[in-house]
Amino acid sequence: MRFFGTSGYPPGSLNVNGFSFFNALSFQIILGGPVILFAKSLHASSFVLGTIAALTPLLTVLQLVAARFLHRAGYKRFVLAGWGARTFFTLAVTLLPLVPGLSAGWRLTLLLGALFFFSLLRNFAAGAWLPWISVLVPANMRGRFLSRDHAFMHLGCLAALLVSAWIMAGSVEDGEYAAVFGIGFVAALVSLWFIRRIPEAHSHEEMRRSGIAVPWAAMLRYPPFARLLWFSTMYAAMIGSLGVFTVEFQIVRAKLAESTILLLGSFSFAGALAGLAVTAPSLDATGSKPWLRRAMHLMIAVIAGWLLLAGGILPCRPWLVGALNLLGGVAGAIFGVSSTRILLGSVPVMGRNHFFALFTVVSGLGLGFAPMFWGALLDAVGRLDFTAGPISVNRYTLYFAALVILGWWNQRLVARLHEGATDDTAVPPAEPMPVAPVE
């Protein structure tokens, strides 16, 4: 297939894709459904589940620090060091279910500690990833490349959930959790091998220009960047908690088994692959904004579907949950590749490291605070459950209704986004560099 071939892609791109696959296989286990189910088996509250989901996005603040050192250390060295160090904490999560004599409370505490340091190291190193990709991939093929790379990532996530569902079928014991986490550990090791094979692909002068400091206020006054930042942060607030509390809803209200939840969750990544296959051929030609609109409308419809399930309008059947996961995967993948393409085109070369860091941090804070906020709210609502006409009003119906309203408001912002430059060096003439560089 041309989509997965090598023709027309920059050198080293297959190694980027290999890293994306095995990295996704690892993080989908260590930060996704399997670890959420393990925490729930330790009697974690909604707030604790939200905290687990929030750790990685909240710790993106470290990328502001990392941006100051990228031009000295180099992108490859930075990523390799951070991803290598975090692998030790993947091993810690793997061994935790096997440690004898620990109470559920202590296991949960140690799990949170390991995930905290895992996320801390990951985020310090991740500040180099987008600048590295922006150098490796020419602007005129970013849509096609990003679609393919996101496809490899979603294939890794799909593989993680399918294997996890197979291992965790039936009654789940500590050994099954350890086996699943062990697969995540091995995948993390393999991803390091692919990182070592990705070329640096930048010059000393290019690194110097990318590392030039730009004041935060100036970056926030740069219209293409500021509009995309606000839009992406609001989207993060909408979907940042969805993966956690749809899983909790399936446990608490739908009473589905762990293996069934993981298997149904894999539908989202199958949907993502389908969405990317449709988007990839035309994204560079049509631009990102039309696809962003479609993604937003579809995501709002998916959340409305969860609202109907929570309200008892639709029966909570596995095939309906799978269908919602499938469509949510389509919407999420299209949004991800389209918004990343706009970001790469909206950031000027001068001070690029700092633009990427600020964007990742602010949108990451939206992703991080969302599950904590909604988790605390769900805990506060507690066991609310009454009927209003045909609708069952409970904490999940209130949650999904709020997300629908937030999504409807945010989709109107797509029209204000700027598509960005069409080559690697241009900055839109109507949107000049926000401030003279400070050496």
C-alpha positions in Angstrom: 0.0 0.0 0.0 1.2 3.5 -0.8 0.1 4.7 2.6 2.6 2.4 4.3 5.3 2.4 1.7 8.6 4.3 1.6 8.3 6.2 -1.6 8.3 10.0 -1.3 8.9 10.1 2.4 12.0 11.7 4.1 14.9 9.5 5.2 14.4 7.9 8.6 10.6 8.2 8.4 10.0 4.4 8.9 12.1 4.5 12.1 9.8 7.4 13.3 6.8 5.2 12.5 8.4 2.2 14.2 8.9 4.3 17.3 5.3 5.5 17.2 4.0 2.0 17.0 6.0 0.5 19.9 5.7 3.7 22.0 1.9 3.6 21.6 1.8 -0.1 22.5 3.7 0.8 25.7 1.8 4.0 26.8 -1.6 2.6 25.9 -1.0 -0.1 28.5 0.9 2.0 31.1 -1.3 5.1 30.9 -4.5 3.7 29.3 -7.3 1.2 29.9 -5.2 -1.6 31.6 -3.8 0.7 34.3 -7.2 2.4 34.9 -8.7 -1.1 35.4 -5.9 -2.0 37.8 -6.4 1.2 39.8 -10.2 0.6 39.9 -9.5 -2.9 41.2 -7.6 -1.2 44.1 -10.8 0.8 44.8 -9.6 4.1 43.3 -12.1 6.9 43.4 -13.2 9.0 40.4 -10.8 11.7 41.5 -7.8 9.3 41.7 -8.7 7.9 38.2 -8.8 11.5 37.0 -5.4 12.2 38.6 -3.9 9.2 36.8 -5.2 10.6 33.5 -4.0 14.1 34.4 -0.4 13.3 35.3 1.1 13.3 31.8 -0.6 16.4 30.5 -0.1 18.4 33.7 3.6 17.7 33.7 4.0 19.1 30.2 5.1 22.3 32.1 8.6 20.8 32.1 8.7 21.3 28.3 9.1 25.1 29.0 12.3 24.2 30.8 13.4 21.7 28.2 13.1 24.3 25.4 16.0 26.2 26.9 18.4 23.3 26.4 17.3 21.7 23.1 19.6 23.7 20.9 22.6 22.7 23.1 21.9 19.0 23.5 20.2 18.2 20.2 16.7 16.7 19.7 17.8 13.0 19.4 19.9 13.0 22.6 17.1 14.7 24.5 14.4 12.2 23.4 16.6 9.2 23.9 17.6 10.2 27.4 14.0 10.8 28.6 12.4 7.8 27.0 15.3 5.6 28.3 14.9 6.8 31.9 11.2 6.5 32.0 11.4 2.8 31.0 12.7 2.0 34.5 9.3 3.2 35.9 7.5 1.0 33.3 9.3 -1.9 34.9 8.2 -0.7 38.4 4.6 -0.7 37.3 5.1 -4.2 35.8 6.5 -5.6 39.1 4.0 -3.9 41.4 1.1 -6.5 41.1 3.6 -9.2 42.1 4.9 -7.7 45.3 3.4 -9.7 48.2 1.9 -8.4 51.4 0.9 -4.9 50.1 -2.5 -3.5 50.9 -4.6 -2.0 48.1 -3.9 1.5 49.5 -0.2 1.0 49.4 -0.3 -0.5 45.9 -2.4 2.5 44.7 0.1 4.9 46.3 3.1 3.2 44.7 1.3 3.1 41.4 0.7 6.8 41.5 4.3 7.4 42.4 5.6 5.3 39.5 3.3 6.9 37.0 4.3 10.4 38.3 8.0 9.8 37.6 7.2 8.0 34.3 5.2 11.1 33.2 7.8 13.6 34.5 10.7 12.0 32.5 8.5 11.6 29.4 7.4 15.2 29.4 10.9 16.6 29.9 12.1 14.7 26.8 8.9 15.2 24.7 9.8 18.9 24.3 12.2 17.8 21.6 9.7 15.7 19.6 7.7 18.3 17.6 10.7 20.4 16.8 12.5 17.3 15.6 9.6 16.2 13.4 9.2 19.8 11.9 12.9 19.5 10.8 12.6 16.0 9.5 9.5 16.4 7.4 9.1 19.1 4.7 6.0 21.2 4.9 4.5 20.0 1.6 4.2 16.4 2.8 3.3 16.9 6.4 -0.3 16.0 6.1 0.5 12.7 4.4 3.4 11.9 6.8 1.4 12.7 9.9 -1.5 10.6 8.7 0.8 7.6 8.3 2.6 8.2 11.6 -0.7 8.5 13.5 -1.8 5.3 11.8 1.2 3.5 13.2 0.5 5.0 16.6 -3.1 3.8 16.5 -2.1 0.4 15.4 0.1 0.2 18.5 -2.8 1.2 20.7 -5.1 -1.3 19.0 -2.5 -4.1 19.5 -2.2 -3.1 23.2 -5.9 -3.3 23.9 -6.4 -6.5 21.9 -3.6 -8.3 23.6 -4.7 -6.9 27.0 -8.2 -8.1 26.5 -7.0 -11.6 25.5 -4.8 -11.9 28.6 -7.4 -10.4 31.0 -10.3 -12.6 29.8 -12.3 -14.0 32.7 -11.4 -13.4 36.3 -8.4 -11.1 36.4 -5.6 -11.9 38.9 -2.4 -10.0 39.8 -0.4 -12.2 37.4 -2.5 -11.1 34.4 -2.0 -7.4 35.3 1.7 -8.0 35.5 1.8 -9.9 32.2 0.0 -7.0 30.4 2.3 -4.4 32.0 5.3 -6.5 31.1 4.3 -6.3 27.4 4.3 -2.5 27.8 7.8 -2.7 29.3 9.2 -4.8 26.4 7.5 -2.4 23.9 9.2 0.6 25.6 12.6 -1.1 25.1 12.0 -1.8 21.4 10.9 1.9 20.9 14.3 3.0 22.1 16.0 1.0 19.3 13.9 2.9 16.8 14.8 6.3 18.3 18.5 5.5 17.9 18.0 5.0 14.2 16.2 8.3 13.5 18.6 10.9 12.0 19.2 14.3 13.7 18.5 16.1 10.4 19.3 19.7 11.4 22.2 22.2 11.1 23.9 24.1 13.9 22.4 27.4 12.5 18.9 25.9 12.4 19.2 24.7 16.0 20.4 28.2 17.1 17.5 29.9 15.4 15.0 27.5 16.9 16.4 28.1 20.3 16.1 31.9 20.3 14.0 33.0 23.2 10.7 34.7 22.5 8.7 36.3 25.4 5.5 34.4 26.3 3.4 37.5 26.0 4.7 38.0 22.4 3.9 34.5 21.5 0.4 34.8 22.9 -0.1 37.9 20.8 0.8 36.1 17.6 -2.7 35.6 16.1 -2.3 32.2 14.2 -0.6 30.7 17.3 -3.0 32.2 19.9 -6.2 31.2 18.1 -5.0 27.6 17.7 -3.8 27.5 21.3 -7.2 28.6 22.6 -9.1 26.2 20.4 -6.9 23.2 21.2 -7.1 23.9 25.0 -10.9 24.0 24.9 -10.9 20.8 22.9 -8.6 19.2 25.5 -11.0 20.3 28.2 -13.8 18.5 26.3 -12.2 15.2 25.6 -9.4 15.0 28.2 -11.5 13.0 30.6 -13.5 11.0 28.1 -11.3 8.0 28.1 -11.3 7.6 31.8 -15.0 8.1 32.7 -16.4 6.2 29.8 -14.4 3.2 31.2 -15.7 4.0 34.7 -19.3 4.2 33.3 -19.0 0.8 31.7 -17.8 -0.7 35.0 -20.2 1.1 37.4 -23.4 1.5 35.3 -23.2 -1.1 32.5 -21.5 -3.8 34.6 -19.3 -4.9 31.8 -16.3 -7.2 32.4 -12.7 -5.9 32.1 -11.9 -7.9 29.0 -15.1 -6.7 27.3 -14.3 -3.1 28.1 -10.7 -3.4 26.7 -12.0 -5.2 23.6 -14.7 -2.5 23.0 -12.0 0.1 23.6 -10.0 -1.3 20.7 -12.8 -0.3 18.3 -11.7 3.4 18.8 -8.3 2.6 17.3 -9.8 0.7 14.4 -11.9 3.8 13.8 -8.8 5.9 14.0 -7.1 3.9 11.3 -10.2 4.3 9.0 -10.4 8.0 9.6 -6.7 8.4 8.8 -7.0 6.4 5.6 -9.8 8.7 4.4 -8.0 11.9 5.5 -4.5 11.2 4.3 -5.0 11.5 0.5 -6.5 15.0 0.6 -5.3 16.7 3.7 -2.4 18.5 2.1 -4.6 19.6 -0.8 -7.8 20.7 1.0 -6.2 22.0 4.2 -6.9 21.1 7.8 -9.9 23.3 8.6 -12.6 21.4 6.7 -11.5 18.2 8.4 -11.4 19.8 11.8 -15.1 20.8 11.3 -16.0 17.3 10.4 -14.1 15.9 13.4 -15.7 18.3 15.8 -19.2 17.6 14.6 -18.7 13.8 14.8 -17.1 14.0 18.3 -20.1 16.0 19.6 -22.4 13.4 18.1 -20.4 10.6 19.8 -20.6 12.3 23.2 -24.4 12.8 22.7 -24.6 9.0 22.1 -22.9 8.4 25.5 -25.4 10.8 27.0 -28.3 8.7 25.6 -26.7 5.6 27.0 -26.2 7.2 30.4 -29.8 8.6 30.4 -31.3 5.2 29.6 -32.7 6.4 26.2 -30.6 3.8 24.5 -29.8 0.4 26.1 -26.2 0.0 27.1 -25.4 -2.9 24.8 -21.8 -3.8 23.9 -22.4 -3.3 20.2 -23.6 0.3 20.9 -20.5 1.0 23.1 -18.3 -0.4 20.3 -20.0 1.8 17.7 -19.5 4.9 19.8 -15.8 4.0 20.3 -15.4 3.4 16.6 -16.8 6.8 15.6 -15.0 8.5 18.5 -11.8 7.0 17.1 -12.5 8.4 13.6 -13.2 11.8 15.0 -10.2 11.9 17.4 -7.7 10.7 14.7 -8.9 13.3 12.2 -8.7 16.0 14.8 -5.2 15.0 15.9 -3.6 14.9 12.4 -5.4 18.1 11.2 -4.6 20.1 14.3 -0.9 19.0 14.3 -0.6 20.0 10.7 -2.0 23.5 11.4 0.4 23.8 14.4 3.5 23.0 12.3 2.4 25.6 9.8 1.6 28.3 12.3 4.9 28.4 14.2 7.7 30.5 12.7 11.3 29.1 12.6 12.6 31.8 14.8 12.0 30.6 18.4 10.3 27.4 17.2 11.3 25.4 20.3 9.6 27.9 22.6 6.4 28.1 20.5 6.0 24.3 20.5 6.8 24.1 24.3 4.2 26.8 25.2 1.6 25.2 23.0 2.1 21.7 24.5 2.1 23.0 28.0 -1.0 25.1 27.8 -3.1 22.5 25.9 -1.6 19.9 28.2 -2.9 21.8 31.2 -6.3 21.6 29.7 -5.9 17.8 29.2 -4.6 17.5 32.8 -7.1 19.6 34.7 -10.1 18.2 32.8 -10.1 14.7 34.3 -9.3 16.0 37.8 -12.1 18.6 37.6 -14.7 16.2 36.2 -13.5 13.5 38.6 -14.0 15.8 41.6 -17.4 16.8 40.2 -18.5 13.2 39.7 -17.5 12.4 43.3 -19.3 15.4 44.6 -22.5 14.5 42.7 -22.2 11.0 44.2 -25.2 8.7 43.9 -27.6 11.1 42.3 -30.1 9.1 40.4 -33.7 10.0 39.5 -36.0 9.9 36.5 -37.2 13.0 34.7 -39.6 11.8 32.1 -37.9 9.3 29.9 -34.4 10.3 31.0 -32.5 8.8 34.0 -30.6 11.7 35.6 -27.4 10.6 37.2 -23.9 11.9 37.5 -22.9 10.5 34.1 -25.8 12.2 32.2 -24.8 15.5 33.8 -21.1 14.9 32.8 -21.9 14.0 29.1 -24.4 16.8 28.8 -21.8 19.3 29.9 -19.3 18.0 27.3 -21.9 18.3 24.5 -22.4 22.0 25.4 -18.6 22.6 25.6 -18.1 20.9 22.2 -20.9 22.9 20.5 -19.3 26.1 21.8 -15.8 25.1 20.7 -16.6 24.0 17.2 -17.5 27.6 16.3 -13.9 28.6 16.7 -12.6 26.6 13.7 -13.4 29.4 11.3 -10.9 31.7 13.1 -8.0 29.3 12.7 -5.1 30.1 10.3 -4.0 27.3 7.9 -0.3 28.4 8.1 2.5 28.7 5.6 2.9 26.3 2.6 6.7 25.9 2.9 9.3 25.4 5.6 10.5 29.0 6.0 7.6 31.3 5.2 5.6 33.2 7.8 2.2 34.5 6.6 2.8 38.1 5.4 -0.4 39.3 7.2 0.8 37.8 10.4 4.3 39.0 11.1 6.7 37.6 13.6 5.4 38.9 17.0 8.7 40.3 18.3 12.2 40.9 17.2 14.4 37.9 18.3 16.4 38.5 21.4 19.9 37.0 21.3 
